[in-house]
Amino acid sequence: MALLCLVFASAAAAATVEGEVSAEDGGAPLEGVLVCAWDAEEEFSELEEELCEPTDADGLYEITGLPAGQYVVEFWPGYKHLPYFGEYWDDREFFSTADEIELGSLQTADEIDAELEASGVIEGTVVAEQGGEPLQYVEVCAYSKSGGRCAWTDEEGEYAIGELAADDYTVEFWDLEGTYMSQWYDNHDHPEEADEIEVEPGEPSDEIDATMRPGGRIQGKVTVAATGAGIEEMLVCAIENSERLAECGFTGPQGNYTLYALSGGAYKVAFSIDLSEWFTGEADEPDGYDTQYYDGQSTLAAASPVTVVPPGTVAGINARFGPPPAPPPVAPVSGVAKKKKPAAKACRKGFKKRKVKGKKRCVKIHKGKKGGEKKSGRGAKGRALSRFGAVRIQP
């Protein structure tokens, strides 16, 4: 019984915030604006879902069950993709500048109202090229000279980007799962080719749709040359036309990486690329490794290109860092080594190979007089020797 009384006492001690949301300049009440009471000490604090409530058909809301404390109230039309700018109470653009509401137990803060300014909206549907199935979790971003806003497609492939000021926008479609190539409206690969969309607050936009094609992939592994161990969290980028970073990613625990959603063409792959050096020219290697390009090159110009044909995958685009392993020691030869026969020496100038007492030796030749003949008293053998002269063994 005591516990039940405590529960009722806690519920009774809760505070309430209520009010009305309408269009600016005394316009119609707005249904579907999500109103949230945030802890004034921390934006997007972990409140229970019931502490945010949408407005009803009359633009009214009521948030109950709030503990005593300081609150900031937000009005968010993006909950239902309404063409209005969100704001904080009282008519503030940012959380940091919002007026705080102090609530005590059993207190109700009423007339916490908002009049929302009309904004532009870009909306449409994203589907796959093959089969036309709707694509969920595609991020769609609208960019103008002053900045950009993004939204995600739902399970029907539909999206809406609200709170857009009057301006010209380009729209990018990017697949979170990496299956489909990113593109710019209307079916362009690069932002400089994108069609511009004119947005006017309060006016409905045309359907800005996209049909997405599957992309190719580059896969590989980054290791330490001496040990073969994988290098984790190394940045790897595919560079298109030797100037544009088409896709980047990080290596996993084993040094493996995959670059997703690449359009067809030739790419140069950079490992341990330093983005500050790439964009500003100031070198800084935060991971301790110098930038390397496939295949083992130190400059972008010398890098070997990798050709991607969607939806195929090019594997084996690897990199190794550091000195190679030391060569293994030469094992001693067991047993008695066979003595090699020395190579036969050539005779010096003026000597020739001749057989002397059954062995080939280098002997010097002394020629006798032309047509002369020594008398040796040894018959035919003596005459043969006299024809070549005396024999001398090379020392």
SVG drawing of the C-alpha trace seen along z (x, -y; Angstrom):
<svg xmlns="http://www.w3.org/2000/svg" viewBox="-8 -38 132 82">
<polyline fill="none" stroke="black" stroke-width="0.4" points="0.0,0.0 2.9,-2.3 4.5,-1.6 1.3,-2.3 1.0,-5.7 4.6,-6.5 3.8,-5.8 0.8,-8.0 2.7,-10.7 5.5,-10.6 3.0,-10.9 1.2,-13.7 4.5,-15.5 5.2,-15.7 4.9,-19.0 3.4,-19.8 4.2,-21.9 1.4,-22.8 0.7,-25.2 -0.3,-25.8 1.7,-25.8 0.5,-27.7 1.8,-29.2 3.4,-32.6 1.4,-35.8 -1.7,-34.3 -1.9,-31.4 -3.7,-28.1 -2.8,-25.7 -0.1,-23.1 -0.7,-19.4 2.2,-17.0 4.9,-19.4 6.9,-17.4 7.3,-19.4 10.1,-18.3 11.1,-19.5 14.9,-19.1 17.0,-19.3 18.4,-22.8 21.8,-21.6 22.2,-19.3 20.6,-19.3 19.1,-16.0 19.4,-14.5 18.1,-11.0 14.5,-11.7 11.7,-9.2 9.8,-9.2 6.6,-10.3 8.3,-13.6 8.0,-14.6 4.5,-15.0 3.2,-15.9 0.6,-18.6 -3.0,-17.5 -5.3,-18.8 -5.9,-22.0 -2.1,-22.6 -2.3,-21.8 0.2,-19.7 0.6,-18.7 3.8,-17.1 3.2,-15.6 5.2,-13.7 8.1,-16.1 10.3,-16.1 10.9,-19.5 13.8,-21.3 15.0,-23.7 13.7,-23.0 14.2,-24.2 11.2,-23.5 11.8,-22.7 9.3,-22.8 10.4,-20.5 8.3,-20.3 10.6,-17.8 8.8,-15.0 6.1,-15.1 8.2,-16.9 6.2,-20.1 7.3,-23.1 8.2,-25.3 11.4,-26.2 11.8,-24.8 12.6,-26.9 13.1,-26.9 10.9,-28.8 10.6,-31.8 11.2,-32.4 14.9,-31.4 16.9,-29.7 19.4,-27.8 19.3,-25.7 22.0,-27.9 20.0,-31.1 16.6,-29.6 14.5,-30.9 14.5,-28.4 11.4,-27.3 11.7,-26.5 9.2,-23.9 8.4,-22.9 6.3,-20.0 2.6,-20.0 3.3,-23.1 1.9,-23.6 3.6,-25.9 0.9,-26.9 0.9,-29.1 4.3,-27.9 3.3,-28.7 5.1,-29.0 4.4,-30.6 6.6,-28.9 8.0,-30.6 7.3,-28.9 10.3,-27.2 11.0,-25.4 11.0,-21.6 12.7,-19.2 11.2,-15.7 11.1,-12.7 11.6,-8.9 14.8,-6.8 14.6,-3.4 17.0,-0.8 17.7,-0.7 17.1,3.0 13.5,3.9 12.7,0.4 12.5,1.5 12.5,-1.4 15.8,-2.0 15.8,-2.7 18.7,-4.4 19.9,-6.5 21.1,-9.9 19.8,-12.8 21.4,-16.2 20.5,-19.6 23.4,-22.1 23.3,-25.8 26.1,-28.5 25.1,-29.0 25.2,-25.4 23.1,-22.2 20.6,-19.9 20.1,-16.2 17.4,-13.5 17.1,-9.7 14.8,-7.7 12.3,-5.5 11.2,-2.0 9.1,-3.3 12.2,-5.1 10.7,-8.5 12.4,-11.4 11.8,-15.1 14.3,-17.8 12.6,-20.7 13.6,-24.0 15.2,-25.3 15.6,-29.0 14.9,-30.5 17.9,-29.6 19.2,-27.4 20.2,-23.9 22.0,-20.8 21.0,-17.4 23.2,-14.4 22.1,-10.8 24.4,-8.6 23.8,-4.9 24.7,-4.2 25.2,-0.5 27.6,-1.1 25.8,1.0 24.8,-1.8 26.9,-4.6 26.3,-8.1 24.9,-10.5 23.8,-14.2 20.4,-15.3 19.7,-14.7 21.7,-11.5 25.2,-13.1 28.4,-11.7 29.9,-14.9 28.7,-18.0 29.8,-20.5 27.6,-18.7 24.4,-18.7 21.2,-20.4 20.2,-23.3 16.8,-23.3 15.1,-26.6 13.4,-26.6 10.7,-29.1 9.3,-28.9 5.6,-27.9 5.7,-26.6 5.6,-22.8 8.7,-21.6 8.8,-19.1 9.5,-15.5 13.3,-15.2 13.7,-11.5 16.7,-9.2 17.3,-5.8 20.5,-4.3 22.9,-1.9 25.1,0.7 28.7,-0.4 32.0,1.5 34.4,2.1 38.1,2.2 39.4,4.6 42.7,5.3 44.9,5.7 47.5,3.4 50.3,5.2 53.6,4.7 56.2,6.0 58.5,7.6 55.8,9.6 52.7,9.7 50.6,8.4 47.6,6.3 47.6,2.5 44.3,1.3 42.6,-2.1 44.7,-3.2 43.0,-5.5 42.7,-4.2 41.3,-6.3 40.5,-5.8 41.5,-8.8 39.7,-9.6 41.3,-11.6 44.4,-12.0 42.7,-14.8 39.4,-13.8 39.0,-11.6 36.2,-9.4 35.9,-7.1 37.8,-6.6 37.6,-4.1 39.6,-2.6 41.2,0.8 39.8,3.2 41.5,5.1 43.2,7.5 44.2,4.7 41.4,5.5 39.5,2.7 36.8,2.2 36.1,-0.9 32.4,-0.8 30.1,-2.2 32.7,-3.2 31.6,-4.2 33.4,-2.6 36.9,-3.9 40.5,-3.9 41.5,-4.8 44.7,-5.3 44.7,-3.9 46.4,-5.8 47.3,-4.2 47.9,-6.3 46.9,-9.4 47.0,-12.5 44.0,-14.6 45.4,-17.8 48.4,-17.4 46.0,-16.5 43.9,-19.6 46.3,-22.1 49.8,-20.9 50.9,-20.7 52.2,-17.2 51.3,-15.5 51.4,-11.7 49.2,-11.0 49.5,-7.2 53.2,-7.2 53.4,-5.8 54.4,-7.8 51.8,-7.9 52.1,-5.1 50.3,-4.5 49.5,-1.2 51.6,0.7 54.4,-0.3 54.9,-3.8 55.8,-6.9 54.2,-9.4 50.7,-9.7 52.2,-10.1 54.0,-6.7 51.0,-4.8 49.6,-1.9 45.9,-2.5 43.2,-0.1 40.3,0.3 36.8,0.8 33.9,2.2 30.6,2.1 29.2,4.1 32.4,6.1 35.0,6.1 38.8,5.7 40.5,7.6 44.2,7.9 45.0,4.2 47.4,4.6 50.1,2.5 53.0,3.3 54.8,0.8 58.3,0.9 61.4,2.8 61.0,6.4 61.9,9.4 65.6,10.3 66.7,13.2 66.9,16.5 70.4,17.7 72.1,20.2 72.1,23.7 75.5,25.5 76.0,28.5 76.3,31.7 79.0,34.3 82.3,33.8 82.0,31.5 83.2,32.9 86.3,31.2 85.8,29.5 88.2,30.3 90.2,27.1 89.5,25.6 92.2,26.2 94.5,23.2 95.2,21.7 98.7,21.5 100.6,18.3 101.6,16.6 104.2,18.5 103.2,21.8 100.9,24.6 99.4,27.7 101.4,30.7 101.5,34.2 104.7,34.9 105.1,38.3 101.4,39.0 100.2,35.7 99.1,32.5 101.5,29.6 102.1,26.1 105.4,26.2 107.3,23.3 107.9,23.7 111.3,22.9 111.0,23.0 114.0,24.3 115.5,22.7 113.3,22.8 114.0,25.8 116.8,26.7 117.2,30.1 119.2,31.1 121.3,34.1 120.5,36.0 121.5,39.4 118.0,40.5 116.4,41.3 112.8,40.2 112.0,39.4 114.9,37.0 113.8,35.2 110.3,34.8 111.6,33.2 113.9,30.9 111.0,29.6 109.3,28.2 112.4,27.3 113.3,28.1 110.7,28.8 110.5,26.8 108.1,27.4 106.3,24.2 107.3,23.6"/>
</svg>
